[in-house]
Amino acid sequence: MDCEYVAEIDDIGMRVVIPGVPIGQPRPRLGRGMVYDPDGHAKKVIRGHIEDIKSWAEPYQGPVSVVVTFEIPPPKSASKKRMRDLFDGRHTSKPDIDNMAKRVLDILNGIAYVDDNQVYILLATKKYSPIGRTVVTITEDGANEKAPMPESISANVGTR
């Protein structure tokens, strides 16, 4: 079962699917006296695919909330029994979820929203899945009432 790039907008918000095993944002590297992003080319390729699909919509201008689900295939060495157990559970090993989220936010900069500083709610989850992909839902402030938010999160939003 293959996965394709998807970018669509409905009355709730924008949904983007990025195929491939999710990876974290690598650290900047120093080479020839300059700092560079070792993942720069891969990000440009992904951005190009998403821009081709989503060429008809403008980036959100106001505050946005982002829900990201990283679907990671199990290790090839996993037995059938272990695979069944993995699909019922959470992915708690590397890569780190904060680095994965940073990479996705950077990729969608200028496409889904003008700048990633507009993101005021970020909900990210990692789970095992038969295919590797990243599913992102972006909603602009005001549309959030229509978007479902897990009870465990909505109960804590705005509280300290």
Backbone bond lengths (Angstrom), bond angles and torsions (degrees), N, CA, C in turn:
res aa  C-N    CA-C-N  psi(-1)  N-CA   C-N-CA  omega(-1)  CA-C   N-CA-C  phi
1 M - - - 1.451 - - 1.525 108.55 -
2 D 1.303 116.78 112.47 1.457 121.41 -178.68 1.520 110.69 -90.47
3 C 1.312 114.48 160.86 1.453 121.31 -179.83 1.520 108.07 -122.01
4 E 1.317 117.12 143.24 1.461 121.97 179.35 1.519 110.09 -118.68
5 Y 1.326 115.01 161.82 1.458 120.28 172.60 1.521 108.32 -66.03
6 V 1.322 116.48 136.89 1.456 121.86 177.64 1.524 107.57 -136.24
7 A 1.316 116.38 136.56 1.467 121.98 171.67 1.513 106.10 -143.44
8 E 1.331 115.83 116.49 1.459 120.00 -177.80 1.518 109.88 -142.71
9 I 1.321 115.34 154.90 1.457 121.62 179.74 1.518 108.25 -127.37
10 D 1.347 115.64 136.65 1.463 120.60 173.70 1.524 107.99 -133.56
11 D 1.341 116.93 -165.50 1.466 119.25 -176.55 1.531 112.82 -71.13
12 I 1.321 118.24 -14.02 1.469 121.11 177.55 1.519 110.72 -88.04
13 G 1.322 117.69 -43.19 1.460 120.80 -177.84 1.507 112.02 167.90
14 M 1.314 115.19 -153.69 1.453 122.13 -176.92 1.525 109.04 -108.04
15 R 1.321 116.23 138.61 1.459 122.09 177.17 1.518 107.85 -122.48
16 V 1.340 115.28 128.66 1.463 121.21 179.92 1.523 108.07 -127.02
17 V 1.336 116.37 132.37 1.463 121.88 175.18 1.521 107.22 -116.79
18 I 1.340 115.37 124.58 1.463 121.92 179.06 1.527 107.23 -111.96
19 P 1.345 118.33 112.68 1.460 120.06 -179.12 1.531 111.54 -72.84
20 G 1.311 115.19 157.90 1.456 121.07 177.81 1.516 111.45 108.37
21 V 1.314 115.83 157.69 1.459 121.30 -179.88 1.528 108.88 -66.15
22 P 1.334 118.08 123.91 1.464 120.59 -179.74 1.533 111.30 -63.11
23 I 1.320 115.60 140.40 1.465 121.06 176.09 1.521 108.76 -129.70
24 G 1.315 115.60 162.31 1.457 120.75 179.08 1.513 111.93 -83.81
25 Q 1.325 115.63 165.88 1.461 122.46 175.99 1.525 107.66 -72.74
26 P 1.336 118.73 117.92 1.463 119.33 178.48 1.525 111.41 -72.70
27 R 1.310 115.71 157.31 1.456 121.36 178.02 1.526 109.71 -69.40
28 P 1.337 117.13 147.29 1.468 119.51 175.54 1.535 109.99 -60.13
29 R 1.308 116.73 147.05 1.469 122.41 -178.64 1.523 109.57 -114.96
30 L 1.323 114.87 157.34 1.449 121.55 177.18 1.520 107.99 -112.54
31 G 1.318 116.34 125.48 1.456 120.73 179.28 1.512 110.11 -151.75
32 R 1.324 116.89 133.20 1.464 122.52 -178.84 1.524 112.24 55.41
33 G 1.321 115.31 35.61 1.456 120.11 177.59 1.515 115.19 76.80
34 M 1.336 117.51 8.72 1.465 121.34 -179.33 1.524 109.77 -126.11
35 V 1.316 115.77 150.56 1.452 121.41 174.03 1.527 107.65 -92.54
36 Y 1.349 115.85 133.95 1.460 119.23 179.67 1.523 109.94 -140.16
37 D 1.331 115.27 161.89 1.461 123.12 178.09 1.526 107.50 -94.06
38 P 1.346 118.62 112.78 1.463 119.78 -178.42 1.527 113.31 -65.52
39 D 1.321 117.73 -15.21 1.462 122.43 -179.13 1.532 111.54 -101.59
40 G 1.322 117.13 8.06 1.458 121.85 -173.54 1.515 114.33 -57.09
41 H 1.337 117.61 -45.22 1.461 120.32 -178.03 1.530 111.19 -65.24
42 A 1.331 117.15 -44.48 1.469 120.52 179.97 1.522 110.59 -61.44
43 K 1.337 117.78 -40.88 1.466 121.23 178.37 1.519 110.74 -62.22
44 K 1.341 117.33 -41.15 1.468 120.52 179.75 1.519 111.30 -63.74
45 V 1.324 117.43 -38.59 1.466 121.15 178.95 1.528 109.83 -64.30
46 I 1.345 116.98 -46.96 1.465 120.90 179.78 1.528 110.13 -63.06
47 R 1.333 116.80 -45.55 1.469 120.81 178.48 1.525 110.67 -58.37
48 G 1.330 117.28 -41.24 1.464 121.28 179.41 1.516 112.17 -60.00
49 H 1.341 116.85 -44.10 1.467 120.50 178.35 1.522 111.02 -62.95
50 I 1.327 116.47 -44.96 1.467 119.92 -178.27 1.524 110.54 -67.24
51 E 1.339 118.11 -40.86 1.469 121.14 179.13 1.524 111.22 -64.02
52 D 1.350 117.75 -37.66 1.465 120.50 177.84 1.524 110.91 -61.33
53 I 1.319 116.46 -41.23 1.458 120.79 -178.02 1.524 110.54 -74.13
54 K 1.326 117.06 -41.61 1.458 122.94 -170.58 1.529 112.77 -101.04
55 S 1.286 118.59 28.25 1.462 121.56 -174.96 1.528 113.09 -67.06
56 W 1.313 119.42 -11.93 1.455 122.99 -175.40 1.521 113.98 -95.49
57 A 1.320 119.22 -1.09 1.473 120.78 -177.00 1.524 110.66 -121.84
58 E 1.314 115.79 145.17 1.467 122.16 177.03 1.525 110.00 -87.47
59 P 1.332 117.94 150.42 1.467 120.34 175.89 1.533 110.57 -63.86
60 Y 1.331 115.76 148.65 1.461 119.97 175.87 1.525 109.35 -63.49
61 Q 1.333 116.49 141.62 1.461 122.21 -177.35 1.532 112.63 -96.87
62 G 1.325 117.56 -30.40 1.464 121.42 -174.51 1.518 112.45 -99.63
63 P 1.344 116.01 -167.55 1.464 120.96 179.20 1.525 111.27 -61.09
64 V 1.325 116.66 142.69 1.459 121.90 -179.23 1.527 110.48 -132.03
65 S 1.325 114.74 153.25 1.462 120.11 170.30 1.527 106.82 -113.19
66 V 1.324 115.54 145.42 1.463 121.87 -175.24 1.527 108.70 -127.83
67 V 1.329 115.74 128.82 1.459 122.21 173.95 1.530 106.61 -116.35
68 V 1.338 116.63 121.44 1.461 121.65 -176.68 1.522 109.23 -121.45
69 T 1.326 116.54 131.23 1.456 121.81 173.57 1.525 107.60 -119.36
70 F 1.332 115.17 119.19 1.460 121.26 177.60 1.526 107.39 -96.71
71 E 1.327 116.36 116.32 1.460 121.93 179.91 1.516 107.89 -103.18
72 I 1.338 115.94 115.94 1.461 121.97 -171.53 1.523 109.40 -116.91
73 P 1.348 117.96 128.34 1.462 119.31 178.53 1.536 110.86 -69.07
74 P 1.325 116.32 149.86 1.469 118.96 179.74 1.533 110.81 -70.44
75 P 1.332 117.06 163.16 1.461 119.19 177.60 1.527 110.74 -62.18
76 K 1.318 116.87 145.23 1.468 120.84 -179.30 1.525 111.62 -63.93
77 S 1.331 116.30 -23.05 1.464 120.32 -177.97 1.528 112.54 -80.91
78 A 1.322 118.77 -5.78 1.469 121.74 -176.38 1.524 110.82 -70.93
79 S 1.345 115.68 136.12 1.460 120.79 176.67 1.532 109.26 -71.47
80 K 1.334 116.13 167.12 1.467 119.61 179.81 1.527 111.36 -61.14
81 K 1.333 116.48 -40.46 1.463 120.06 179.00 1.526 110.55 -64.97
82 R 1.325 116.80 -43.84 1.472 119.98 179.44 1.525 110.49 -64.70
83 M 1.350 117.38 -37.55 1.469 120.32 177.99 1.517 111.04 -61.02
84 R 1.330 117.65 -42.99 1.468 120.29 177.64 1.523 110.09 -59.73
85 D 1.334 116.55 -42.97 1.462 120.72 178.67 1.528 111.52 -64.35
86 L 1.344 116.89 -39.97 1.462 120.65 -178.87 1.527 111.51 -64.58
87 F 1.328 117.73 -40.76 1.466 120.62 -178.28 1.521 111.88 -67.29
88 D 1.324 117.88 -19.21 1.466 121.26 176.85 1.524 112.24 -88.84
89 G 1.329 117.41 -10.18 1.456 119.66 -172.96 1.511 114.05 -117.08
90 R 1.315 114.55 -170.81 1.457 122.89 -178.25 1.518 110.14 -99.12
91 H 1.303 116.17 151.58 1.468 121.97 176.09 1.525 107.65 -88.42
92 T 1.333 117.03 112.45 1.464 120.19 -175.46 1.522 113.30 -119.25
93 S 1.316 117.69 17.48 1.466 119.90 177.76 1.526 109.41 -111.02
94 K 1.334 116.44 -175.19 1.461 121.57 -178.17 1.519 109.50 -61.49
95 P 1.303 120.48 152.38 1.454 128.89 2.47 1.530 112.26 -78.83
96 D 1.324 115.20 159.30 1.459 121.51 179.96 1.526 110.10 -68.51
97 I 1.323 115.79 137.37 1.465 121.07 -175.86 1.529 112.24 -65.07
98 D 1.342 118.28 -32.42 1.470 119.45 -178.93 1.524 111.22 -68.64
99 N 1.336 117.43 -36.16 1.469 120.22 177.08 1.528 111.31 -70.91
100 M 1.335 116.19 -35.06 1.464 119.94 177.65 1.530 110.24 -66.57
101 A 1.331 116.15 -43.38 1.467 120.34 179.71 1.526 110.79 -64.38
102 K 1.321 117.66 -41.04 1.470 121.47 179.32 1.536 110.51 -59.90
103 R 1.321 116.60 -42.30 1.463 120.36 179.67 1.529 110.93 -62.05
104 V 1.335 117.12 -44.44 1.465 120.75 -179.59 1.525 110.64 -65.55
105 L 1.335 117.22 -43.37 1.464 120.00 178.95 1.524 110.93 -61.49
106 D 1.337 117.08 -39.48 1.468 120.63 177.61 1.531 111.63 -65.00
107 I 1.324 117.08 -40.94 1.466 120.95 -179.51 1.531 110.86 -63.33
108 L 1.334 117.33 -39.54 1.468 121.18 -176.31 1.520 113.56 -84.11
109 N 1.340 117.13 -4.30 1.463 121.83 177.46 1.529 109.93 -58.63
110 G 1.318 117.12 125.45 1.456 121.14 179.04 1.511 114.12 83.06
111 I 1.336 117.62 -8.85 1.462 121.49 178.10 1.523 110.17 -105.95
112 A 1.338 116.46 -57.08 1.467 120.89 -179.39 1.519 111.39 -90.42
113 Y 1.310 117.02 -29.89 1.462 124.03 178.96 1.512 107.83 -146.87
114 V 1.317 116.48 160.61 1.458 120.40 -176.32 1.527 110.57 -65.48
115 D 1.335 117.22 -45.87 1.460 121.46 -179.08 1.529 108.89 -147.68
116 D 1.334 117.27 147.72 1.461 119.05 -177.08 1.528 113.42 -70.62
117 N 1.330 118.44 -5.33 1.470 118.80 173.89 1.530 111.36 -73.63
118 Q 1.343 118.47 -8.35 1.460 122.94 176.19 1.530 111.88 -75.91
119 V 1.333 117.49 -15.67 1.461 121.65 -177.61 1.527 108.94 -74.42
120 Y 1.343 115.60 117.64 1.461 119.03 179.51 1.524 112.19 -112.23
121 I 1.319 118.23 -15.16 1.459 122.80 171.33 1.520 107.03 -130.67
122 L 1.331 115.93 129.52 1.458 121.74 176.76 1.521 107.95 -132.28
123 L 1.325 116.83 118.25 1.450 122.72 176.38 1.523 106.68 -117.89
124 A 1.326 116.79 117.50 1.465 120.98 -178.00 1.519 109.60 -125.60
125 T 1.340 116.15 136.35 1.457 121.76 176.63 1.520 109.32 -133.28
126 K 1.346 115.29 149.84 1.462 122.25 174.32 1.517 107.68 -118.70
127 K 1.323 116.33 136.21 1.459 119.45 176.82 1.517 109.51 -149.52
128 Y 1.332 115.36 159.10 1.453 120.20 175.39 1.517 109.45 -79.35
129 S 1.331 115.86 145.79 1.457 122.53 -178.30 1.526 108.10 -153.39
130 P 1.332 118.47 153.62 1.472 119.44 178.81 1.533 113.29 -60.73
131 I 1.340 116.84 -31.69 1.466 119.74 178.41 1.522 109.57 -121.66
132 G 1.320 116.16 149.40 1.455 120.36 178.15 1.519 110.69 -86.43
133 R 1.317 116.10 129.14 1.459 121.19 176.28 1.525 108.76 -166.57
134 T 1.336 114.23 166.33 1.456 121.88 176.54 1.521 107.61 -123.54
135 V 1.328 116.81 127.00 1.460 122.13 179.88 1.528 107.35 -113.13
136 V 1.333 116.24 123.15 1.459 122.02 -175.96 1.524 108.77 -122.84
137 T 1.339 116.34 132.23 1.456 121.69 173.60 1.521 107.77 -120.55
138 I 1.319 117.01 124.23 1.463 122.92 -178.88 1.522 107.90 -116.44
139 T 1.330 116.59 127.76 1.452 120.78 176.14 1.517 109.02 -124.59
140 E 1.325 114.89 138.45 1.459 120.27 178.86 1.521 108.88 -82.79
141 D 1.331 117.09 149.25 1.460 121.83 179.23 1.520 109.23 -52.87
142 G 1.317 116.78 134.38 1.462 120.91 -176.45 1.509 110.48 103.88
143 A 1.341 117.14 -33.28 1.458 120.71 176.90 1.521 110.50 -89.17
144 N 1.334 117.09 -8.44 1.459 121.31 -175.11 1.515 113.35 -62.76
145 E 1.340 118.24 -26.02 1.446 120.14 179.80 1.530 110.26 -63.99
146 K 1.328 117.84 -27.37 1.454 122.19 -179.32 1.519 111.86 -83.87
147 A 1.325 117.32 -26.37 1.459 121.17 -175.84 1.525 110.35 -82.30
148 P 1.329 116.92 132.20 1.457 118.74 179.16 1.528 110.50 -71.32
149 M 1.335 116.49 137.50 1.452 121.45 176.30 1.521 106.90 -126.33
150 P 1.328 118.18 134.40 1.462 120.00 -179.70 1.532 111.05 -54.83
151 E 1.347 116.67 142.15 1.465 121.28 -178.60 1.513 112.23 -56.79
152 S 1.337 117.12 -39.96 1.459 120.08 -177.43 1.520 111.36 -62.58
153 I 1.329 117.22 -29.20 1.461 121.06 178.48 1.519 110.49 -84.66
154 S 1.342 116.74 -47.33 1.461 120.16 -175.29 1.531 111.40 -62.51
155 A 1.331 117.99 -28.20 1.457 121.01 178.97 1.512 111.75 -69.52
156 N 1.352 117.20 -24.69 1.457 121.13 -176.16 1.518 114.44 -103.50
157 V 1.325 118.69 -8.05 1.453 121.67 -177.94 1.526 108.88 -67.99
158 G 1.320 115.84 127.16 1.456 121.47 177.29 1.519 114.26 83.49
159 T 1.346 117.91 2.79 1.462 119.85 177.20 1.508 110.07 -108.02
160 R 1.295 116.73 157.30 1.471 121.67 178.21 1.487 109.52 -125.68
